[in-house]
């Protein structure tokens, strides 16, 4: 049940602050009543225009843009065919997203230039997208798309087996959905979930809610003497509809404002009253699953709309409904749907897909260490392998992997096998080990920084260290589970004074709000000592500010801005020679040599050949020094070259 927040005892609880500083008061009891009336009026208008009502539950990283993609859908005549209601819980942390969307502004930052115009167009021009905090929207929906976060919390650093899936928020959302939706409403779960969630968690929750509400469906039965019964769809009825009030849902009643199926979906087929027989049975939820493959960056929208999708339904009707819905919303002509038999299969598909990727990345960790200790440049090795078409997707892992999916999804599968399905066998070996390797790989750059500084007669605890790159991948501003976070935390634990620059990140909330972000008690600060001061860390405004006076520079992310940094310029900005740590193969051999010539120390992940580069510079040093003394064009220098 939804209830408006009572009068807060702490002032901060009565408002929600957007990242840009704009403050929005949380809704009052009176606001709920007005909001419910607004929704009913808008939906009535949209139904007259023949539009399907779609509620997107959760307007975060995925849900906000998915809502825009659905709201932008048109029919064959080019007219909008969907009306979308984005729904978000009115908490102090998230409520600001609702008025932000209603202003035509996307609540998530994106590098894709298509995102902002998409949301603005749908809200302000086409008027096919709104946002709300009222559960009343669920009672009005034809389709509910669930984009509620499902996380995995690790108790110990580098030990995914010690963790557990956190599906409480998803379960709570499903309970609310079950209390409000009509039985003929399709519920599409897009969230990446532990395999079995749709069938073992979502189905029982919604089925039991339907039973409590007394929802039944009547199906036609052919008369044995000929003729046909009702030839349309099964007619869904709510036996308790007469008992339901029209009280505002904000007061907490369950689906209080009931719209009968007969009014919402008038039968399209004729009835035969002479021979008709009907069978009454418990209403079945229409549940479906289709995971997203969202990629942050400049193709954010395209990764939702113009990309291959896998879907499934819990029964034939749900499967048909989800295939129809996605075919209307996505570009299935160029990227056909794959329809699997049951949700367990599509859920497993997402987990295996990401576990495979995580395993390949973890596999290269040991070869990275091998390369560092045996004079091998792993970057050249990978380039040589990639010319083979069967191996062209091999990729260097950098300082660990990040993003929301790869660091956790395998853990969801392991947890589901033991918890949801109840098996005791320890069948998972590679999947959890890959996650553990990737989680701890980010410790290596801190070790290389320590070693490089030591070669220069310095220690981490007395050094300023500039980390270039906060996000988990190049040219995006997404910092979720980034390897750079672990680099910063480990160097800080060792006593280093760390400054960070990233052209795409203005606020690094994993540090600024580490007591509550990504959730209370779930910050990775818990795995390290000496972390409290990081709450005050702010991103450097520019590269010059970050580099000035640094004793070490960690090239942590392959941002375009960092890919061609001139060594002479960098050392000039720093003000003296420094330790340079290459985490992603950013430096060419020529750049490495030049850093050594400038008196710097260079180390890199998988770049064991730097020692060879250093030796070559040392061998060349006497010649270079003599050239500087005598002058490159002097007769004495010409005589020296002839003798050499």
Secondary structure by P-SEA (a helix, b strand, c coil): ccccccccccccccccccccccccccccaaaaaaaaaaaaaaaaaaaaabbbbbbbccccccaaaaaaaaaacccccccccbbbbbbbccccccaaaaaaaaaccccccccccaaaaaaaaaccccccbbbbccccccccccbbbbbcbbbbbbccccccccccccaaaaaaaaaaaaacccccbbbbbccccccccccccaaaaaaaaaaaabbbbbbbbcccccccccccccccccccccccccccccccccccccccccccccccccccccbbbbbbcccccbbbbbbbbcccccccccccccbbbbbccccaaaaaaaaaaaaaccccccbbbbbcccaaaaaaaaaaaaaaaaaaaaaaaaaaaaaaaccccaaaaaaaaaccccccccccccccccccccccaaaaaaaaaacccccccccccaaaaaaaaaaaccaaaaaaaaaaaaaaccccccbbbbbcccccccccccccccaaaaaaaaaaaaccbbbbbbcccccccccccccccccccccccccccccccccccccccccccccccccbbbbcccccccccccaaaaaaaaccbbbbbbccccccaaaaaaaaaabbbbbbccccaaaaaaaaaaaaaaaaaaaaacccccaaaaaaaaac
